[in-house]
């Protein structure tokens, strides 16, 4: 019961905040890269054994990739005009 309640609430919030939430999540490469950078940073700081295998600059490379994805790859959509 709670699962259907939360699923319905999530759908309502997604429709209100982002009308095309499915298309947005499919093309949100900058968000995915930022999440990967955060995960890599957490892993490098929490698990010191992994720091031998992951380079220290991995977080920086992922964040630069997110910046490139946001500004160059993802098209910027115009906001709809309220009068039309």
C-alpha positions as CSV (number, residue, x, y, z in Angstrom):
1,X,0.0,0.0,0.0
2,X,2.8,2.4,0.9
3,X,4.6,1.6,-2.3
4,X,1.6,2.6,-4.5
5,X,1.1,5.7,-2.3
6,X,4.7,6.9,-2.8
7,X,4.7,5.9,-6.4
8,X,1.6,8.0,-7.0
9,X,3.1,10.9,-5.1
10,X,6.3,10.7,-7.0
11,X,4.4,10.8,-10.3
12,X,2.4,13.9,-9.2
13,X,5.5,15.7,-8.1
14,X,7.3,14.8,-11.4
15,X,4.4,16.1,-13.5
16,X,4.2,19.3,-11.5
17,X,7.9,20.1,-11.4
18,X,9.1,18.7,-14.7
19,X,6.4,18.1,-17.4
20,X,8.7,15.8,-19.4
21,X,10.5,14.1,-16.5
22,X,11.1,10.8,-18.5
23,X,12.8,12.6,-21.4
24,X,14.8,14.8,-19.0
25,X,16.2,11.9,-17.0
26,X,17.2,10.1,-20.2
27,X,19.3,13.1,-21.4
28,X,20.6,14.3,-18.0
29,X,24.2,13.3,-18.5
30,X,25.6,16.1,-16.4
31,X,23.6,14.9,-13.4
32,X,24.8,11.3,-13.9
33,X,28.4,12.5,-14.1
34,X,28.1,14.6,-10.9
35,X,26.6,11.6,-9.1
36,X,29.5,9.5,-10.3
37,X,32.0,12.1,-9.1
38,X,30.4,12.2,-5.7
39,X,30.4,8.5,-5.4
40,X,34.1,8.3,-6.5
41,X,35.0,11.0,-3.9
42,X,33.2,9.2,-1.2
43,X,34.8,5.8,-2.1
44,X,38.3,7.4,-2.2
45,X,37.8,9.0,1.2
46,X,36.1,6.2,3.0
47,X,37.9,3.2,1.7
48,X,41.6,3.9,1.7
49,X,42.5,0.5,0.0
50,X,40.7,1.6,-3.2
51,X,42.9,4.7,-3.5
52,X,45.6,2.5,-4.9
53,X,43.3,1.6,-7.9
54,X,41.4,4.9,-8.5
55,X,43.4,7.9,-9.4
56,X,43.1,11.1,-7.3
57,X,42.0,13.1,-10.3
58,X,39.0,10.9,-11.1
59,X,36.6,13.3,-9.3
60,X,38.0,16.3,-11.2
61,X,37.7,14.5,-14.5
62,X,34.1,13.6,-13.9
63,X,33.2,17.1,-12.8
64,X,34.8,18.5,-15.9
65,X,32.9,16.0,-18.0
66,X,29.6,17.1,-16.3
67,X,30.4,20.7,-17.1
68,X,31.0,19.8,-20.7
69,X,27.9,17.7,-20.9
70,X,25.8,20.5,-19.5
71,X,27.1,23.4,-21.6
72,X,28.0,21.8,-24.9
73,X,26.1,18.5,-25.3
74,X,22.7,19.0,-23.7
75,X,20.5,21.4,-25.7
76,X,19.1,24.2,-23.8
77,X,15.3,24.3,-23.9
78,X,13.4,27.5,-24.0
79,X,10.9,28.1,-21.2
80,X,7.3,28.4,-22.5
81,X,5.8,31.8,-22.6
82,X,2.8,32.3,-20.3
83,X,0.9,34.4,-22.8
84,X,0.7,31.7,-25.4
